Amino acid sequence: MSRFSPDTWLDAIQLPLAMAQFKGNVYVEPIAPDLRPAAFICLLVAACLVTAVRYRLKNFKPEKAPIEFSRRTAWALMTATAISLCTWIFSSGNGRYGLVAITLTPLGALAALLVTTSSIRMYLLVLGLLTSVQAIFLITADPDDTWSKLTLYRWTEKHADSLPPDKYAPWRAIADKNSTLIVTTRMLTGMSSLYQVFGPNAKYMGLGYIDIFSENSSEYQRALQLVQRAEKVYLSYARQENPDKKDGALMGSKNTLLGDRQRLRKFGLAIDDQERCVLLPSRMGAQLQICPLIKVAPENFYSAHPLPREPMRVLHALGVKCPGILDQARPPISDNAGGIATHVHDGKYFVEILANLDIYVRHRSETEHRMMLAGKNINNLDYYSCDALMDSGKQYWH
């Protein structure tokens, strides 16, 4: 599972710091800010600097520490923690496989603090500050996207992401009067927030999960039945926050949604380009978007359209230019417009190459694609470095 692995050594160095962000898909899927690795790195650097200064001052004699400890043991613990942390970062960067390394970081930080200073006041100040900040992180972390049990919010009518009744009343009325189905095409798309919009009478289905089953499976057949029986079908997923935008097209360009459109076609659905989508009020950095769908004949996008030669050539060239980042692509999908869509490295990046060879990429932590390279510049692809194409060093900060 390479979805969280750092692209470059610069990204690897930044990962312990990036883990303190209020942002999902950094080292685990939900928002789970963790200050401990960053605190360990900072205190380890301080311990190394202080020790180096002491060695240069030959006559320096440190004050007796109020807590008895072995400096050799402290350095052994810091070394073990650093090795464990580095091994985890460069092997996967996935939080579920880094439990040992992450659990060691507060012990390593404590050892570094003991080596750095002999002041009991400094011990209490640093430990109190770090504990308080981490507690605030846990308490205020987004309750929709965290595994924390310490959150102040609970699933009640007064929940933090509740919408004003006038914003969801029209949708609730539709779901109450008609057989309504709400679908999403991606993972982790706030389905629980949609529930308060459409209510208990609507049905909800995540196509990104059902898509893993074959067309002969009972799961896929059940999904088709739900689509066929529904009188109203809507697509929804989260967009990046844009408070000034009240409604609009599904994205800036419908061409950048090839993957989503083709996934809908597999289940007999299509985006109604004649209708406008509605953006709900911003909640916690994102806006849910609701778009009406129309029913069409189901289409197997893995076999219905041959893969276009030029976009496939560009995809292969990207894998060669950026090994470990844009290689290992899943079998692409295509449509009659001549573009392809795929994802690489266990869904770490989603790549779409249009018929005009414009290249779009989206990291799993982003909600919208960004242009990597315009098709008019594709002949100069060999002159671009992978670092320039991928904006290296900013993997965890988009």
Beta strands, then each sheet from edge to edge (+ up, - down):
strand 1: 180-184
strand 2: 203-206
strand 3: 232-240
strand 4: 247-248
strand 5: 269-271
strand 6: 277-279
strand 7: 286-295
strand 8: 333-334
strand 9: 340-344
strand 10: 349-353
strand 11: 359-363
strand 12: 370-373
sheet 1: 2+ 1+ 3+ 7- 5+
sheet 2: 2+ 1+ 3+ 7- 6+ 4-
sheet 3: 8+ 9- 10+ 11- 12+
end
